Amino acid sequence: MNNNIEESLNIFRDINYSHYIVQYQGDIEYEISKKSGYYVTLINDKFAIVSMPLSSKLFVGEKDLKSIVYIKSPERYTLQQMSPIESAQIRPLQLELPLNLTGKDVIVAMLDTGIDYLNEEFMDSHGNTRIECIWDQNILSQSNGINNEVTFGQVYSKEKIQEAITAFRNGQSPYDIVPTIDEIGHGTSMAGIIGASGKNPELKGVASDCSLISIKLIEDYEYKNKYNIRIPIFNITAIFSALEFLYRYALKNNKPMVIYFPLGTNSGNHKGNGILEEYIESISANSGIVIVTGTGNEREKRRHASGVIDKEGGMSLIDLEISPEQKHLWVEIWADAPNIFSIDILSPSGENTGIIEAAINSTDFHTFIFEETSIIVKTYLPEENTGDELICINFYNLQPGIWKLRIIGNMILDGKFNVWIPQEGISLGDTHLSPSDPYGTLMNPSSSDYIVAVAAYNQNNNNVLAYSGMAFVDNYKNIIDVAAGGVNTLAVAPNNKTSIVNGTSVAAAIVSGVCAMLFEWGIINKNDPYIYSQSIKTYLSRGTNKRIGDIYPNPQWGYGMINVLKMFENMT
């Protein structure tokens, strides 16, 4: 890491710095140390975070940075939040012998907003914490700027957490010892659904004896400040770092681990071959590690469009309707390889850019005279990690009205393309695409073949929720695995309160607890000692309820509604 270590630890909170995931080969630390104002944070021997001033540019082939072979364009992730436990038939497995599965000796790790470690629902019957550790990425290191476990933030051990709890019971301030707080509450609520002890029987989680790890992700302060984002938003850099930490923790401690990932983004081609999805695949290839996420809450939001251009020179028109509060927006247009497309953008007043031809890694600038809106159009041909064509359009000082995207075919095989704009909270008001396509609205990284992807349904009437993200109509097998209840769930909240939560993050929390049960049954109880993500996906698919008349699997909810009792009944 370049320059002063204590200074560099502040970089992730500095609104004047941007952060990129890079793939490197060679001595990247030495190269970065020669560039003033640059910092590098190593994730592993393949990936690193490069932090640099906003005014600086980073590109592959830079003379002074020969070690960098790939740069990931920034991706921003948001939470998937908008009794399901009973509908999943979990209680019999918690209560009835001989199985009596409660997630004992299994770790459930959460990438979220933190956890209220003082809540007794996260303690055992003796009043001892069940939290293995908390990594708060937001807190500066308290060891003279050096933390042996992570390169930024602070990790608090089980011993420190227990010390803070004891201080609290003695009328002292626990936050003098462990100063992490879940201000938002999402992480605490989801942790309760997964693993609340049940001191309040109404709050008992799926895996009530599991151990917990909480990673409080640092927000993307630069992006939030620049575009006045009002919701929690997280850069892919923080997520990569968190996953690598958990991967190493699982290997070091030799315990099965479920990683709960309640985050999603509309960025990417949604085919499971992005850089994060491939990294998830590499982790999930190990026995005893599985990652669970929801499909997201984007189905009815009209933020995905698709089309087919049947010949060279053919054109497809997509409307982009902008709400008054939307001042900045990105649009991603993905063309399945080897198709190649160009773009022409029309403003509400009728001014257009002219055809921006497809070219290898080109960047085009245009300012619309009447709207005073400026755009940057970057064409990745091909996008290095996926091989597909990516046209990324960034709008600045965006004016309301109907903008038009003319997509023109240059080279056509099947002519398929997809368009996405950002998810809720980044897309504001009624900003949407028309005509829109509800298929392909699952959020990344749920498109990965190795992740357990969970849709949400209304457990009160067995209907799929209108907002639950869907797979592509022609590519859905092994994408969405199961559906779980996601409506009006009573959950733990900070400061000994309760809350009602909804969304696919709720459904994913339930299935995360079920995966902890499977690890206990398979690894801890030695019924399937080498169980890993793909076998877990198979077990889950065998334990579902199906509606009469539906065809399974399907793009809405995979193999059906999770039924844990049926899953174990079908083990043989």
C-alpha positions in Angstrom: 0.0 0.0 0.0 1.4 3.4 -1.0 2.2 6.3 1.2 1.3 6.4 4.9 -0.8 3.3 6.1 -3.0 5.3 8.4 -3.8 7.7 5.6 -4.6 4.9 3.2 -7.1 3.4 5.6 -9.2 6.6 5.2 -9.3 6.2 1.4 -12.4 4.2 1.3 -14.3 7.0 3.1 -12.9 9.7 0.9 -15.4 11.1 -1.5 -12.6 12.3 -3.7 -11.4 8.8 -4.5 -12.7 6.1 -6.7 -12.0 2.4 -6.3 -11.6 -0.4 -8.9 -11.2 -4.2 -8.8 -8.2 -5.2 -11.0 -6.7 -8.4 -12.0 -2.9 -8.3 -11.8 0.2 -10.4 -12.6 3.4 -9.1 -11.1 4.5 -6.7 -8.5 1.5 -4.3 -8.4 2.4 -2.9 -5.0 5.8 -1.7 -6.3 4.2 -0.1 -9.4 1.5 1.7 -7.4 4.1 2.9 -4.9 5.6 5.0 -7.7 2.4 6.8 -8.4 1.6 9.7 -6.1 -1.9 9.6 -4.6 -2.6 6.0 -5.6 -3.1 3.1 -3.2 -3.4 -0.6 -3.7 -5.2 -3.1 -1.4 -4.4 -6.7 -2.1 -7.3 -9.1 -2.0 -5.4 -12.2 -3.0 -2.6 -13.2 -5.4 -4.9 -12.5 -8.4 -7.2 -9.5 -7.5 -6.6 -6.2 -5.8 -8.3 -2.8 -5.2 -6.7 0.2 -6.8 -7.8 3.5 -5.2 -7.1 6.8 -7.1 -8.2 10.4 -7.2 -11.3 11.1 -9.2 -9.3 13.2 -11.6 -7.1 10.2 -12.5 -7.7 7.6 -15.2 -6.8 3.9 -15.0 -6.5 1.7 -18.1 -4.9 -1.6 -19.2 -1.6 -1.2 -21.0 -0.6 1.9 -19.0 3.2 2.1 -19.2 3.8 2.5 -15.5 1.2 -0.2 -14.5 2.2 -3.2 -16.6 1.0 -5.7 -13.9 -2.7 -4.8 -14.4 -4.3 -7.1 -17.0 -8.0 -6.4 -16.3 -10.0 -3.6 -14.8 -13.6 -4.1 -13.7 -15.9 -1.2 -14.4 -17.5 -0.1 -11.1 -20.6 -2.0 -10.0 -22.9 -0.8 -7.3 -25.0 -3.2 -5.2 -28.0 -2.5 -3.1 -30.0 -4.5 -0.5 -32.9 -6.8 -1.6 -35.3 -5.9 1.2 -38.4 -4.5 0.4 -44.6 -16.5 8.9 -42.4 -17.8 5.9 -40.5 -20.2 8.3 -43.7 -22.1 9.0 -44.6 -22.4 5.4 -41.2 -23.9 4.6 -41.9 -26.8 7.1 -38.7 -26.0 9.1 -40.1 -26.4 12.6 -40.4 -30.2 12.5 -36.7 -30.5 11.7 -35.9 -28.3 14.7 -38.0 -30.3 17.1 -38.3 -33.9 16.0 -35.8 -36.6 16.6 -33.7 -38.1 15.2 -32.7 -35.2 13.0 -33.2 -32.3 15.3 -31.3 -29.9 13.0 -30.5 -26.4 14.2 -27.3 -25.5 12.4 -25.0 -26.4 15.3 -21.3 -26.1 14.5 -22.1 -24.4 11.2 -21.1 -20.8 10.5 -23.5 -18.4 8.7 -21.7 -15.3 7.5 -23.6 -12.2 6.4 -22.6 -9.4 4.1 -24.9 -6.7 5.3 -25.3 -3.6 7.4 -24.0 -5.1 10.6 -25.6 -6.7 13.6 -26.8 -5.7 17.1 -24.5 -8.0 19.0 -26.2 -7.0 22.3 -29.4 -8.7 21.3 -30.0 -11.9 23.3 -31.3 -13.7 20.2 -27.7 -13.9 19.1 -26.5 -15.6 22.4 -26.7 -19.1 23.6 -28.6 -20.4 26.6 -25.7 -19.4 28.9 -25.7 -15.8 27.7 -22.6 -16.2 25.6 -22.4 -14.7 22.1 -22.8 -16.9 19.1 -21.0 -14.4 16.9 -17.6 -15.6 15.8 -16.4 -12.2 14.7 -17.6 -8.9 13.3 -15.6 -7.1 10.5 -16.8 -3.5 10.4 -15.2 -2.1 7.2 -16.2 1.4 8.3 -14.0 1.7 11.4 -10.4 2.7 11.3 -7.9 0.3 12.7 -7.3 0.7 16.4 -3.8 -0.9 16.3 -1.8 2.1 15.1 -3.2 1.7 11.7 -2.3 -1.9 11.3 -4.7 -4.8 11.4 -3.2 -8.3 10.8 -6.5 -9.8 9.6 -7.7 -7.2 7.1 -6.2 -4.2 5.2 -9.0 -1.8 6.1 -11.7 -1.6 8.8 -11.5 -3.5 12.1 -12.2 -7.1 13.0 -13.6 -7.8 16.5 -13.1 -11.3 17.8 -15.6 -13.4 19.8 -13.7 -12.7 22.9 -13.9 -8.9 22.4 -17.7 -9.1 21.6 -18.2 -11.1 24.8 -16.2 -8.5 26.7 -18.4 -5.8 25.4 -21.5 -7.7 26.4 -20.2 -8.2 29.9 -19.4 -4.5 30.1 -23.0 -3.7 29.0 -24.4 -6.0 31.7 -22.3 -4.1 34.3 -23.7 -0.8 33.3 -20.6 0.3 31.2 -20.5 1.3 27.6 -20.0 -1.7 25.3 -19.1 0.5 22.4 -15.9 1.6 24.0 -14.8 -2.0 23.4 -16.7 -3.0 20.2 -17.9 0.2 18.6 -19.8 -1.3 15.7 -23.6 -0.5 15.4 -26.2 -1.6 12.9 -27.8 1.8 12.2 -29.9 0.6 9.3 -31.2 -2.6 10.9 -31.3 -4.8 7.8 -28.4 -7.0 8.9 -29.8 -7.5 12.4 -33.2 -8.5 11.0 -31.8 -11.0 8.5 -29.5 -12.5 11.1 -32.6 -13.0 13.2 -34.5 -14.8 10.4 -31.4 -17.0 9.8 -30.4 -17.8 13.4 -32.3 -16.1 16.3 -32.1 -18.3 19.4 -35.8 -18.2 20.1 -35.7 -16.6 23.5 -38.8 -14.9 22.0 -40.4 -18.0 20.4 -42.0 -15.7 17.7 -38.6 -14.7 16.5 -36.9 -18.1 16.4 -34.7 -18.4 13.4 -34.2 -21.3 10.9 -30.8 -22.4 12.3 -31.1 -21.3 15.9 -27.8 -22.9 17.1 -25.6 -21.7 14.2 -22.6 -19.5 14.7 -22.6 -16.1 13.0 -20.1 -13.8 11.3 -21.2 -10.3 10.5 -19.4 -8.1 7.9 -20.6 -4.5 7.9 -19.9 -3.4 4.4 -18.5 0.0 3.8 -20.7 2.2 1.6 -19.6 3.8 -1.6 -19.3 7.3 -0.2 -17.9 8.9 -3.4 -20.8 7.7 -5.5 -23.4 8.5 -2.9 -22.1 12.0 -2.5 -21.7 12.7 -6.2 -25.2 11.6 -7.2 -27.1 12.2 -3.9 -28.0 8.6 -3.4 -30.3 8.1 -0.4 -30.1 4.4 0.1 -27.3 2.1 1.3 -25.1 1.4 -1.7 -21.9 -0.8 -1.9 -19.0 -1.0 -4.3 -17.9 -4.4 -5.7 -14.5 -3.7 -4.1 -15.9 -4.0 -0.6 -17.8 -7.2 -1.6 -14.8 -8.8 -3.1 -12.7 -8.1 0.0 -15.5 -9.5 2.3 -15.8 -12.8 0.3 -12.0 -13.3 0.3 -11.9 -12.8 4.1 -14.7 -15.3 4.6 -13.2 -17.8 2.2 -9.9 -17.7 4.2 -11.7 -17.9 7.5 -13.6 -21.0 6.4 -10.4 -22.8 5.3 -8.5 -21.7 8.4 -11.1 -22.9 10.8 -12.2 -26.0 8.9 -15.9 -25.3 9.5 -18.8 -25.4 7.0 -19.9 -22.0 6.1 -23.0 -20.5 4.5 -22.5 -17.0 3.1 -25.6 -14.9 3.0 -25.5 -12.3 0.2 -28.6 -10.1 0.3 -27.3 -7.7 -2.3 -27.8 -7.3 -6.0 -27.1 -5.1 -9.0 -28.5 -4.6 -12.5 -25.0 -4.3 -13.9 -23.6 -7.1 -16.1 -24.9 -9.4 -18.8 -26.8 -11.6 -16.3 -25.4 -14.8 -17.8 -23.3 -15.8 -14.8 -19.9 -15.1 -16.3 -19.0 -11.7 -14.8 -15.9 -11.3 -12.7 -17.8 -11.6 -9.3 -19.8 -14.6 -10.5 -16.6 -16.4 -11.6 -15.0 -15.6 -8.2 -18.1 -17.0 -6.5 -17.7 -20.2 -8.6 -14.1 -20.6 -7.5 -15.0 -20.3 -3.8 -18.1 -22.6 -4.2 -16.0 -25.3 -5.7 -14.8 -26.1 -2.2 -16.7 -28.6 0.0 -18.5 -26.9 2.9 -19.0 -23.4 1.4 -22.2 -22.2 -0.2 -23.3 -18.7 -1.1 -27.0 -17.8 -1.0 -28.7 -14.8 -2.6 -32.1 -13.5 -3.6 -33.2 -12.9 -7.2 -33.9 -9.2 -6.3 -37.0 -7.1 -6.4 -36.9 -5.7 -9.9 -39.4 -7.8 -11.9 -42.2 -5.2 -12.2 -39.9 -2.1 -12.2 -39.5 -1.9 -16.0 -35.7 -1.6 -15.8 -34.9 -4.3 -18.3 -35.6 -4.4 -22.0 -34.7 -6.9 -24.7 -35.0 -7.3 -28.5 -33.9 -9.1 -31.6 -32.5 -7.4 -34.8 -32.9 -9.9 -37.6 -30.6 -8.4 -40.2 -27.5 -6.2 -40.7 -28.6 -2.6 -40.8 -31.8 -3.4 -39.0 -32.9 -1.3 -36.0 -34.7 -1.6 -32.7 -36.0 1.3 -30.7 -36.1 1.4 -26.9 -37.6 4.3 -25.0 -35.9 5.6 -21.9 -38.4 7.6 -19.9 -36.7 9.8 -17.3 -38.3 11.2 -14.1 -37.6 14.8 -13.1 -35.5 13.7 -10.0 -33.2 11.6 -12.2 -30.0 13.7 -12.8 -27.6 10.9 -13.6 -28.1 7.5 -15.0 -26.2 4.7 -16.6 -27.5 2.3 -19.3 -25.9 -1.0 -20.2 -26.6 -2.6 -23.6 -25.4 -6.1 -23.9 -25.2 -8.0 -27.2 -24.7 -11.7 -27.2 -21.4 -12.6 -29.0 -20.7 -12.6 -31.9 -23.5 -10.0 -32.6 -22.2 -6.4 -33.0 -24.4 -3.3 -32.6 -24.1 0.4 -32.9 -26.1 3.1 -31.1 -27.8 6.4 -31.9 -29.3 8.3 -28.9 -32.2 10.8 -29.4 -33.1 13.5 -26.8 -36.6 14.5 -25.9 -36.2 17.6 -28.1 -35.3 15.5 -31.1 -31.5 16.1 -31.2 -29.4 13.0 -31.8 -25.8 11.9 -31.5 -25.7 10.3 -34.9 -24.6 6.7 -35.1 -21.9 5.8 -32.7 -20.1 3.0 -34.5 -19.0 -0.1 -32.6 -15.2 -0.1 -32.2 -12.7 -1.9 -30.0 -12.7 -0.2 -26.5 -13.8 3.2 -27.8 -15.1 6.2 -25.8 -17.4 8.9 -27.3 -18.5 12.2 -25.8 -21.6 14.2 -26.8 -23.5 17.2 -25.3 -27.1 17.9 -26.3 -27.5 21.6 -27.0 -31.1 22.1 -25.9 -31.1 19.7 -22.8 -27.6 20.6 -21.8 -27.2 16.9 -21.0 -23.8 15.4 -21.6 -23.1 11.7 -22.2 -20.1 9.4 -22.3 -20.5 6.2 -24.4 -18.0 3.5 -23.8 -18.0 0.4 -26.1 -16.3 -2.8 -25.0 -15.9 -5.0 -28.0 -15.5 -7.5 -26.6 -16.0 -7.0 -22.9 -12.9 -8.9 -21.7 -14.4 -11.1 -19.0 -17.6 -12.2 -20.9 -16.7 -11.9 -24.6 -20.0 -10.1 -25.3 -20.3 -6.6 -26.6 -21.1 -4.0 -23.9 -22.3 -0.4 -24.7 -22.3 1.6 -21.5 -23.9 5.0 -21.6 -23.5 7.5 -18.8 -25.9 10.5 -18.7 -25.0 13.7 -16.8 -27.3 16.6 -16.0 -30.1 14.4 -17.3 -33.3 16.1 -18.3 -36.8 14.5 -17.9 -38.8 13.2 -20.8 -38.5 10.3 -23.3 -35.1 9.6 -24.6 -34.7 7.1 -27.4 -32.1 4.4 -27.9 -31.7 3.3 -31.5 -29.9 0.0 -31.6 -28.5 -0.8 -35.0 -27.3 -4.2 -36.2 -23.7 -4.3 -37.6 -23.1 -8.1 -37.5 -25.9 -10.4 -36.9 -26.1 -14.1 -35.9 -29.2 -14.3 -33.7 -29.5 -10.6 -33.2 -30.3 -10.8 -29.4 -29.6 -7.9 -27.1 -30.5 -6.8 -23.6 -30.7 -3.4 -21.9 -30.6 -2.6 -18.2 -30.8 0.5 -16.1 -29.9 0.7 -12.4 -32.0 -0.9 -9.7 -34.3 0.8 -7.2 -32.7 3.7 -5.3 -30.3 4.5 -8.1 -33.1 4.7 -10.7 -35.4 7.2 -9.2 -39.1 7.9 -9.5 -40.7 6.3 -12.5 -37.6 6.2 -14.6 -38.0 3.1 -16.8 -37.5 1.4 -20.2 -40.3 0.8 -22.8 -41.1 -1.8 -24.0 -39.9 -3.5 -21.0 -39.2 -7.3 -20.4 -39.9 -8.9 -17.0 -37.7 -11.9 -17.9 -34.0 -11.4 -17.2 -34.8 -9.2 -14.1 -32.9 -11.3 -11.7 -30.1 -9.3 -10.2 -26.5 -10.2 -10.3 -24.9 -12.3 -8.9 -27.9 -14.6 -8.7 -27.3 -15.6 -12.4 -24.3 -17.6 -11.3 -24.7 -21.4 -11.7 -22.9 -22.0 -8.4 -24.8 -19.6 -6.2 -28.1 -20.7 -4.5 -30.6 -18.2 -6.0 -33.9 -17.8 -4.2 -37.1 -16.2 -5.5 -39.8 -14.9 -3.1 -43.5 -15.9 -3.0 -46.5 -15.0 -0.8 -46.7 -17.8 1.7 -50.2 -16.8 2.5 -51.7 -17.6 -1.0 -48.8 -19.4 -2.8 -48.5 -16.7 -5.4 -45.2 -15.5 -6.9 -44.6 -11.9 -5.8 -44.9 -9.3 -8.6 -41.5 -7.9 -7.7 -39.5 -11.1 -7.4 -36.8 -11.2 -10.2 -37.1 -13.7 -13.0 -34.6 -15.6 -15.1 -34.5 -15.4 -18.9 -37.3 -17.1 -20.6 -34.9 -19.3 -22.7 -32.2 -19.8 -20.0 -33.5 -20.6 -16.6 -32.4 -24.1 -15.6 -30.0 -24.1 -12.7 -30.4 -20.4 -12.3 -33.3 -19.9 -9.9 -33.3 -22.8 -7.5 -36.3 -22.4 -5.2 -38.8 -19.9 -3.8 -39.3 -19.1 -0.2 -41.8 -16.9 1.7 -41.0 -13.2 1.6 -44.0 -11.3 2.9 -44.6 -9.6 6.2 -42.1 -11.4 8.3 -41.6 -10.6 12.0 -37.9 -10.1 12.6 -35.4 -9.0 15.2 -34.5 -5.3 15.1 -31.8 -3.3 16.8 -32.3 -2.1 20.4 -34.5 -5.1 21.4 -37.2 -4.1 19.0 -39.0 -6.0 16.2 -39.7 -5.1 12.6 -41.8 -6.4 9.7 -39.7 -7.1 6.6 -40.4 -8.2 3.0 -38.5 -9.0 -0.1 -36.2 -11.6 -1.7 -33.6 -10.9 1.0 -36.1 -12.5 3.5 -36.5 -15.5 1.2 -32.7 -15.9 0.9 -32.3 -15.6 4.6 -34.7 -18.6 5.1 -32.8 -20.7 2.6 -29.5 -19.7 4.2 -30.7 -21.3 7.4 -31.8 -24.4 5.5 -28.4 -24.7 4.0 -26.9 -24.5 7.5 -29.2 -27.5 8.4 -27.9 -29.3 5.3 -24.3 -28.7 6.3 -25.1 -30.0 9.9 -26.7 -33.1 8.5 -24.1 -33.7 5.8 -20.7 -32.6 7.3 -21.2 -32.4 11.1 -23.3 -35.6 11.3 -21.3 -37.3 8.5 -24.2 -38.2 6.3 -22.6 -36.5 3.3 -19.1 -35.3 4.4 -18.2 -33.7 1.1 -21.4 -31.8 0.5 -20.8 -28.6 -1.6 -22.8 -26.0 -3.4 -24.0 -28.1 -6.4 -25.1 -31.0 -4.2 -26.9 -28.5 -1.9 -28.7 -27.1 -5.0 -29.8 -30.6 -5.9 -31.1 -31.4 -2.4 -33.0 -28.1 -2.3 -34.7 -28.8 -5.7 -35.9 -32.2 -4.4 -37.6 -30.6 -1.4 -40.3 -28.4 -2.9 -44.0 -28.0 -3.2 -45.4 -27.4 -6.7 -48.6 -25.8 -7.8 -50.9 -27.9 -10.1 -50.7 -26.7 -13.7 -47.2 -25.1 -13.4 -44.2 -26.5 -15.4 -41.0 -27.0 -13.4 -38.4 -25.7 -13.4 -39.6 -22.3 -14.5 -38.1 -18.7 -14.7 -40.3 -17.5 -11.9 -39.4 -19.7 -9.0 -37.2 -22.5 -10.2 -38.2 -25.9 -8.8 -40.9 -24.7 -6.5 -41.6 -23.6 -3.0 -39.1 -24.8 -0.4 -40.3 -27.6 1.9 -37.5 -28.7 4.2 -39.4 -31.7 5.6 -40.0 -33.1 2.1 -36.3 -32.4 1.3 -35.1 -34.8 4.0 -37.9 -37.3 3.3 -36.5 -37.5 -0.3 -32.9 -38.0 0.7 -33.0 -41.7 -0.1 
